[in-house]
């Protein structure tokens, strides 16, 4: 599970997630997105 906050203007997570909308409620599909994790070289 990966968590990325998207409720702040400086968090661009909304640009990284699927732009699909629920057809009835027009709610963005921000809760599910594929991701790839890799180890950082920065300590």
Contact map, one row per residue, 1 for C-alpha under 8 A:
1110000000000000000000000000000000000000000
1111000000000000000000000000000000000000000
1111100000000000000000000000000000000000000
0111110000001000000000000000000000000000000
0011111100101000000000000000000000000000000
0001111110111100000000000000000000000000000
0000111110100000000000000000000000000000000
0000111111100000000000000000000000000000000
0000011111110000000000000000000000000000000
0000000111110000000000000000000000000000000
0000111111111100000000000000000000000000000
0000010011111111000000000000000000000000000
0001110000111111100000000000000000000000000
0000010000111111100000000000010000000000000
0000000000011111100000000000000000000000000
0000000000011111110000000000000000000000000
0000000000001111111000000000110110000000000
0000000000000001111100000000110110000000000
0000000000000000111110000001110000000000000
0000000000000000011111000001100000000000000
0000000000000000001111100111100000000000000
0000000000000000000111111111100000000000000
0000000000000000000011111100000000000000000
0000000000000000000001111100000000000000000
0000000000000000000001111110000000000000000
0000000000000000000011111111000000000000000
0000000000000000000011001111100000000000000
0000000000000000001111000111110000000000000
0000000000000000111111000011111100000000000
0000000000000100111000000001111110000000000
0000000000000000000000000000111110000000000
0000000000000000110000000000111111000000000
0000000000000000110000000000011111100000000
0000000000000000000000000000000111110000000
0000000000000000000000000000000011111000000
0000000000000000000000000000000001111100000
0000000000000000000000000000000000111110000
0000000000000000000000000000000000011111000
0000000000000000000000000000000000001111100
0000000000000000000000000000000000000111111
0000000000000000000000000000000000000011111
0000000000000000000000000000000000000001111
0000000000000000000000000000000000000001111
